[in-house]
Amino acid sequence: MENGTRVLELDSLSAAAQWEEMDVLVFDTWHWWFHTGRKQPWGFVQDGNSTYKDANRVTLYEKALNTWAKWVDTKVDTTKTKIFFQGVSPDHDNCTGATRPSESTQGQHPGEIVLEKVLRGMNKSVHLLNVTKLSQYRVDGHPSVYGFGGHRYVDCTHWCIAGVADTWNVLLSAILDQI
């Protein structure tokens, strides 16, 4: 906290020690990086000794993922702990009232590019549950206008996070059955 405001510490996972002995860890972060205004979970960003109000979100995401990757590589025993990353939740230009899948996507998602780059640079094994492309097509994969609040409340937060909700659960279950 700085002056009563939350600070996003890009180079710290100080609370992560509690995760080191888990059997299974599932991570997902992309969705929160583009929240602004009152939905943004931090007021300042800290990177080393520098604190600032904001910066390019893709750059911040990459720095944070590299901190996470370093923590996994140095602190997690992957012979005991299986690590999964849910992939990247897509950004739909307009999903209000969608009842059919999209016929095209906007290409590879920038968050997906960053995530894949970081995962390739890691020493430890992380299972990527990559349903990003599928989710880009599935603009109809959440209730949108059929849910609470109609047109005023398109709930992408709970239905688009890292994919059509049941798809990544099925993938995770299948992988856990194999290991």
C-alpha positions in Angstrom: 0.0 0.0 0.0 1.1 3.5 -0.8 -0.9 6.3 0.6 -3.8 3.9 1.1 -3.7 2.7 -2.5 -2.8 -0.8 -3.6 0.6 -1.2 -5.4 1.2 -3.9 -8.0 4.7 -5.2 -7.3 5.9 -6.6 -10.6 9.1 -8.2 -9.1 7.6 -9.8 -6.0 5.7 -13.0 -5.1 6.2 -12.5 -1.4 3.0 -14.3 -0.5 3.7 -17.3 -2.8 5.5 -19.5 -0.2 2.1 -21.0 0.7 1.8 -22.5 -2.8 5.2 -24.3 -2.9 4.0 -27.5 -1.3 0.7 -27.9 -3.3 0.0 -30.9 -5.4 -1.6 -28.9 -8.2 -1.4 -25.2 -9.1 -3.5 -23.5 -11.7 -2.7 -20.0 -12.8 -4.5 -17.4 -14.9 -3.8 -13.7 -15.0 -4.5 -12.0 -18.3 -8.1 -10.8 -17.7 -7.2 -8.4 -15.0 -4.5 -6.5 -16.9 -6.8 -4.4 -18.9 -9.2 -3.3 -16.2 -9.0 0.5 -15.7 -10.8 3.0 -13.5 -12.6 1.7 -10.5 -12.3 -1.9 -11.7 -8.5 -1.7 -11.8 -7.1 -3.6 -8.8 -4.1 -1.4 -8.2 -3.4 2.3 -8.0 0.4 2.2 -8.6 2.9 -0.1 -10.2 6.3 -0.9 -8.6 9.2 -2.4 -10.5 12.3 -2.6 -8.4 12.9 0.8 -6.9 10.6 2.6 -9.4 6.9 3.3 -8.6 4.7 4.8 -11.3 1.0 5.3 -12.0 0.7 3.1 -15.1 2.5 1.8 -18.2 1.9 -0.3 -21.3 -0.2 -3.3 -20.0 1.4 -5.9 -22.3 4.9 -4.8 -21.0 3.7 -5.0 -17.4 2.1 -8.4 -18.0 5.4 -9.7 -19.4 7.4 -8.4 -16.4 5.0 -10.0 -14.0 5.0 -13.3 -15.8 8.8 -13.3 -15.8 8.7 -12.8 -12.0 6.2 -15.8 -11.8 8.4 -17.9 -14.1 11.5 -17.2 -12.0 9.6 -18.2 -8.8 8.4 -21.5 -10.4 11.9 -22.3 -11.7 13.6 -21.7 -8.3 10.9 -22.5 -5.7 8.5 -25.2 -7.0 9.4 -28.9 -7.0 7.7 -30.1 -10.2 8.3 -33.7 -9.3 5.7 -33.2 -6.6 3.7 -30.2 -7.9 2.0 -30.1 -11.2 1.6 -26.6 -12.6 -1.0 -25.5 -15.1 -1.7 -22.1 -16.8 -5.2 -21.6 -18.1 -4.1 -19.6 -21.1 -5.3 -16.2 -22.0 -8.9 -15.0 -22.0 -9.8 -13.3 -25.3 -11.1 -9.8 -25.8 -14.4 -9.9 -27.7 -15.2 -6.6 -29.5 -18.9 -7.2 -29.0 -20.4 -10.3 -27.5 -23.7 -8.8 -26.4 -26.6 -11.0 -27.4 -24.3 -13.5 -29.3 -26.0 -16.8 -29.9 -23.6 -18.3 -32.5 -19.8 -18.7 -32.6 -17.8 -16.1 -34.6 -16.6 -17.1 -38.0 -13.2 -15.5 -37.6 -10.8 -14.2 -35.0 -8.4 -11.3 -34.8 -5.3 -13.4 -35.0 -3.1 -14.5 -32.1 -3.8 -12.6 -28.9 -1.0 -10.4 -27.6 -1.2 -11.9 -24.1 -1.0 -15.3 -25.6 2.2 -14.4 -27.4 3.8 -13.1 -24.2 2.7 -16.1 -22.2 4.1 -18.6 -24.8 7.4 -16.7 -24.9 7.7 -16.8 -21.1 6.8 -20.5 -20.9 9.4 -21.3 -23.6 12.1 -19.6 -21.5 11.3 -21.6 -18.3 13.3 -24.5 -17.0 10.4 -26.2 -15.3 7.4 -27.8 -16.9 4.1 -25.9 -17.0 1.1 -27.4 -18.8 -0.6 -24.8 -20.9 -4.4 -25.3 -21.1 -4.6 -23.3 -24.3 -8.2 -22.6 -25.2 -7.6 -19.0 -26.3 -8.3 -19.6 -30.0 -11.5 -21.6 -29.2 -12.6 -18.8 -26.9 -12.0 -16.2 -29.5 -14.5 -18.0 -31.7 -17.0 -18.6 -28.9 -18.4 -15.1 -28.4 -21.6 -17.0 -27.6 -19.9 -19.0 -24.8 -21.4 -17.0 -22.0 -25.0 -15.8 -21.2 -24.5 -12.1 -22.2 -28.0 -10.6 -22.5 -29.5 -13.8 -21.1 -27.9 -13.4 -17.7 -28.4 -10.9 -14.9 -29.1 -7.4 -16.0 -29.8 -8.0 -19.7 -28.0 -5.7 -22.1 -26.6 -3.6 -19.2 -24.5 -6.4 -17.8 -22.4 -8.6 -20.1 -20.6 -10.8 -17.7 -17.3 -11.5 -19.5 -15.5 -11.6 -16.2 -17.0 -14.9 -15.2 -17.6 -16.5 -18.5 -14.6 -15.6 -20.7 -11.8 -16.0 -18.3 -9.4 -18.3 -20.1 -12.0 -19.8 -22.3 -15.4 -21.3 -22.5 -15.7 -22.4 -18.9 -16.2 -26.1 -19.2 -13.5 -26.6 -21.9 -10.5 -25.9 -19.8 -12.1 -28.0 -16.9 -12.3 -31.0 -19.3 -8.7 -30.5 -20.4 -7.5 -30.2 -16.9 -9.3 -33.3 -15.8 -8.0 -35.3 -18.8 -4.4 -34.3 -18.0 -4.7 -35.0 -14.3 -6.0 -38.5 -15.2 -2.8 -39.1 -17.2 -0.3 -38.0 -14.6 
